[in-house]
Amino acid sequence: MTTVPSTDPSSLFELAEGMHAVDAVTAAICHLNLFEWLASRSAGVRELAEALELNPKAAAVTVELLAALGLVAVESKDR
């Protein structure tokens, strides 16, 4: 017989997602110098991925995360 948890585990999932967000922002700042790169140009996700040698899907997810956090502005055509 399976026991049903007495509490909602959503907060644990949100905590885990938050940790991944911190890792992504840290990588953008420390490893990719993403904000420095963006400060000197306006670029779409494809151009960003090519210039920083990133997987296009990973670049898109990172940009969406940074946009959701209010750290970058994204035009709708770039999404």
PyMOL commands that place a pseudoatom at each C-alpha (Angstrom):
pseudoatom trace, name=CA, resn=MET, resi=1, chain=A, elem=C, hetatm=0, pos=[0.000, 0.000, 0.000]
pseudoatom trace, name=CA, resn=THR, resi=2, chain=A, elem=C, hetatm=0, pos=[1.325, 3.434, -0.981]
pseudoatom trace, name=CA, resn=THR, resi=3, chain=A, elem=C, hetatm=0, pos=[1.302, 6.170, 1.621]
pseudoatom trace, name=CA, resn=VAL, resi=4, chain=A, elem=C, hetatm=0, pos=[0.052, 9.556, 0.450]
pseudoatom trace, name=CA, resn=PRO, resi=5, chain=A, elem=C, hetatm=0, pos=[2.128, 12.474, 1.775]
pseudoatom trace, name=CA, resn=SER, resi=6, chain=A, elem=C, hetatm=0, pos=[0.298, 14.615, 4.297]
pseudoatom trace, name=CA, resn=THR, resi=7, chain=A, elem=C, hetatm=0, pos=[1.798, 17.818, 2.890]
pseudoatom trace, name=CA, resn=ASP, resi=8, chain=A, elem=C, hetatm=0, pos=[2.139, 19.420, -0.523]
pseudoatom trace, name=CA, resn=PRO, resi=9, chain=A, elem=C, hetatm=0, pos=[5.672, 18.889, -1.930]
pseudoatom trace, name=CA, resn=SER, resi=10, chain=A, elem=C, hetatm=0, pos=[5.393, 21.935, -4.228]
pseudoatom trace, name=CA, resn=SER, resi=11, chain=A, elem=C, hetatm=0, pos=[7.635, 24.038, -1.988]
pseudoatom trace, name=CA, resn=LEU, resi=12, chain=A, elem=C, hetatm=0, pos=[10.424, 21.470, -2.363]
pseudoatom trace, name=CA, resn=PHE, resi=13, chain=A, elem=C, hetatm=0, pos=[10.151, 21.613, -6.150]
pseudoatom trace, name=CA, resn=GLU, resi=14, chain=A, elem=C, hetatm=0, pos=[10.182, 25.422, -6.050]
pseudoatom trace, name=CA, resn=LEU, resi=15, chain=A, elem=C, hetatm=0, pos=[13.291, 25.335, -3.867]
pseudoatom trace, name=CA, resn=ALA, resi=16, chain=A, elem=C, hetatm=0, pos=[15.048, 23.018, -6.321]
pseudoatom trace, name=CA, resn=GLU, resi=17, chain=A, elem=C, hetatm=0, pos=[14.068, 25.235, -9.265]
pseudoatom trace, name=CA, resn=GLY, resi=18, chain=A, elem=C, hetatm=0, pos=[15.397, 28.253, -7.375]
pseudoatom trace, name=CA, resn=MET, resi=19, chain=A, elem=C, hetatm=0, pos=[18.748, 26.553, -6.882]
pseudoatom trace, name=CA, resn=HIS, resi=20, chain=A, elem=C, hetatm=0, pos=[18.987, 25.875, -10.609]
pseudoatom trace, name=CA, resn=ALA, resi=21, chain=A, elem=C, hetatm=0, pos=[18.194, 29.541, -11.265]
pseudoatom trace, name=CA, resn=VAL, resi=22, chain=A, elem=C, hetatm=0, pos=[21.076, 30.609, -9.026]
pseudoatom trace, name=CA, resn=ASP, resi=23, chain=A, elem=C, hetatm=0, pos=[23.406, 28.255, -10.902]
pseudoatom trace, name=CA, resn=ALA, resi=24, chain=A, elem=C, hetatm=0, pos=[22.274, 29.635, -14.273]
pseudoatom trace, name=CA, resn=VAL, resi=25, chain=A, elem=C, hetatm=0, pos=[22.724, 33.259, -13.206]
pseudoatom trace, name=CA, resn=THR, resi=26, chain=A, elem=C, hetatm=0, pos=[26.142, 32.478, -11.730]
pseudoatom trace, name=CA, resn=ALA, resi=27, chain=A, elem=C, hetatm=0, pos=[27.198, 30.782, -14.974]
pseudoatom trace, name=CA, resn=ALA, resi=28, chain=A, elem=C, hetatm=0, pos=[25.923, 33.735, -17.020]
pseudoatom trace, name=CA, resn=ILE, resi=29, chain=A, elem=C, hetatm=0, pos=[27.939, 36.172, -14.917]
pseudoatom trace, name=CA, resn=CYS, resi=30, chain=A, elem=C, hetatm=0, pos=[31.098, 34.257, -14.045]
pseudoatom trace, name=CA, resn=HIS, resi=31, chain=A, elem=C, hetatm=0, pos=[31.657, 31.827, -16.885]
pseudoatom trace, name=CA, resn=LEU, resi=32, chain=A, elem=C, hetatm=0, pos=[30.017, 33.380, -19.914]
pseudoatom trace, name=CA, resn=ASN, resi=33, chain=A, elem=C, hetatm=0, pos=[30.431, 37.093, -19.125]
pseudoatom trace, name=CA, resn=LEU, resi=34, chain=A, elem=C, hetatm=0, pos=[26.973, 37.322, -20.649]
pseudoatom trace, name=CA, resn=PHE, resi=35, chain=A, elem=C, hetatm=0, pos=[26.047, 40.730, -19.272]
pseudoatom trace, name=CA, resn=GLU, resi=36, chain=A, elem=C, hetatm=0, pos=[29.339, 42.248, -20.409]
pseudoatom trace, name=CA, resn=TRP, resi=37, chain=A, elem=C, hetatm=0, pos=[28.777, 40.759, -23.864]
pseudoatom trace, name=CA, resn=LEU, resi=38, chain=A, elem=C, hetatm=0, pos=[25.208, 42.088, -24.009]
pseudoatom trace, name=CA, resn=ALA, resi=39, chain=A, elem=C, hetatm=0, pos=[26.269, 45.550, -22.784]
pseudoatom trace, name=CA, resn=SER, resi=40, chain=A, elem=C, hetatm=0, pos=[28.132, 46.126, -26.031]
pseudoatom trace, name=CA, resn=ARG, resi=41, chain=A, elem=C, hetatm=0, pos=[25.461, 44.889, -28.461]
pseudoatom trace, name=CA, resn=SER, resi=42, chain=A, elem=C, hetatm=0, pos=[21.874, 43.928, -29.002]
pseudoatom trace, name=CA, resn=ALA, resi=43, chain=A, elem=C, hetatm=0, pos=[21.499, 40.326, -30.103]
pseudoatom trace, name=CA, resn=GLY, resi=44, chain=A, elem=C, hetatm=0, pos=[18.964, 37.596, -30.559]
pseudoatom trace, name=CA, resn=VAL, resi=45, chain=A, elem=C, hetatm=0, pos=[19.200, 34.216, -28.902]
pseudoatom trace, name=CA, resn=ARG, resi=46, chain=A, elem=C, hetatm=0, pos=[20.677, 32.547, -32.012]
pseudoatom trace, name=CA, resn=GLU, resi=47, chain=A, elem=C, hetatm=0, pos=[23.436, 35.130, -32.316]
pseudoatom trace, name=CA, resn=LEU, resi=48, chain=A, elem=C, hetatm=0, pos=[24.130, 34.857, -28.601]
pseudoatom trace, name=CA, resn=ALA, resi=49, chain=A, elem=C, hetatm=0, pos=[24.358, 31.056, -28.796]
pseudoatom trace, name=CA, resn=GLU, resi=50, chain=A, elem=C, hetatm=0, pos=[26.736, 31.195, -31.759]
pseudoatom trace, name=CA, resn=ALA, resi=51, chain=A, elem=C, hetatm=0, pos=[28.958, 33.909, -30.284]
pseudoatom trace, name=CA, resn=LEU, resi=52, chain=A, elem=C, hetatm=0, pos=[29.272, 32.215, -26.880]
pseudoatom trace, name=CA, resn=GLU, resi=53, chain=A, elem=C, hetatm=0, pos=[29.377, 28.695, -28.366]
pseudoatom trace, name=CA, resn=LEU, resi=54, chain=A, elem=C, hetatm=0, pos=[26.264, 27.569, -26.497]
pseudoatom trace, name=CA, resn=ASN, resi=55, chain=A, elem=C, hetatm=0, pos=[23.674, 24.986, -27.365]
pseudoatom trace, name=CA, resn=PRO, resi=56, chain=A, elem=C, hetatm=0, pos=[20.802, 27.018, -28.885]
pseudoatom trace, name=CA, resn=LYS, resi=57, chain=A, elem=C, hetatm=0, pos=[18.197, 25.435, -26.572]
pseudoatom trace, name=CA, resn=ALA, resi=58, chain=A, elem=C, hetatm=0, pos=[20.354, 26.098, -23.495]
pseudoatom trace, name=CA, resn=ALA, resi=59, chain=A, elem=C, hetatm=0, pos=[20.848, 29.696, -24.614]
pseudoatom trace, name=CA, resn=ALA, resi=60, chain=A, elem=C, hetatm=0, pos=[17.099, 30.160, -25.085]
pseudoatom trace, name=CA, resn=VAL, resi=61, chain=A, elem=C, hetatm=0, pos=[16.286, 28.704, -21.660]
pseudoatom trace, name=CA, resn=THR, resi=62, chain=A, elem=C, hetatm=0, pos=[18.946, 30.876, -20.018]
pseudoatom trace, name=CA, resn=VAL, resi=63, chain=A, elem=C, hetatm=0, pos=[17.680, 34.030, -21.707]
pseudoatom trace, name=CA, resn=GLU, resi=64, chain=A, elem=C, hetatm=0, pos=[14.085, 33.198, -20.723]
pseudoatom trace, name=CA, resn=LEU, resi=65, chain=A, elem=C, hetatm=0, pos=[15.172, 32.699, -17.113]
pseudoatom trace, name=CA, resn=LEU, resi=66, chain=A, elem=C, hetatm=0, pos=[17.117, 35.959, -17.053]
pseudoatom trace, name=CA, resn=ALA, resi=67, chain=A, elem=C, hetatm=0, pos=[14.143, 37.756, -18.616]
pseudoatom trace, name=CA, resn=ALA, resi=68, chain=A, elem=C, hetatm=0, pos=[11.763, 36.256, -16.045]
pseudoatom trace, name=CA, resn=LEU, resi=69, chain=A, elem=C, hetatm=0, pos=[14.064, 37.527, -13.291]
pseudoatom trace, name=CA, resn=GLY, resi=70, chain=A, elem=C, hetatm=0, pos=[14.063, 40.983, -14.898]
pseudoatom trace, name=CA, resn=LEU, resi=71, chain=A, elem=C, hetatm=0, pos=[17.802, 40.875, -15.631]
pseudoatom trace, name=CA, resn=VAL, resi=72, chain=A, elem=C, hetatm=0, pos=[17.548, 41.185, -19.428]
pseudoatom trace, name=CA, resn=ALA, resi=73, chain=A, elem=C, hetatm=0, pos=[14.974, 42.587, -21.810]
pseudoatom trace, name=CA, resn=VAL, resi=74, chain=A, elem=C, hetatm=0, pos=[13.795, 40.342, -24.621]
pseudoatom trace, name=CA, resn=GLU, resi=75, chain=A, elem=C, hetatm=0, pos=[11.843, 41.426, -27.665]
pseudoatom trace, name=CA, resn=SER, resi=76, chain=A, elem=C, hetatm=0, pos=[8.972, 39.091, -28.478]
pseudoatom trace, name=CA, resn=LYS, resi=77, chain=A, elem=C, hetatm=0, pos=[10.478, 38.118, -31.860]
pseudoatom trace, name=CA, resn=ASP, resi=78, chain=A, elem=C, hetatm=0, pos=[13.605, 36.792, -30.057]
pseudoatom trace, name=CA, resn=ARG, resi=79, chain=A, elem=C, hetatm=0, pos=[11.660, 34.363, -27.878]
for i in range(1, 79): cmd.bond("trace and resi %d" % i, "trace and resi %d" % (i + 1))
show_as sticks, trace
zoom trace
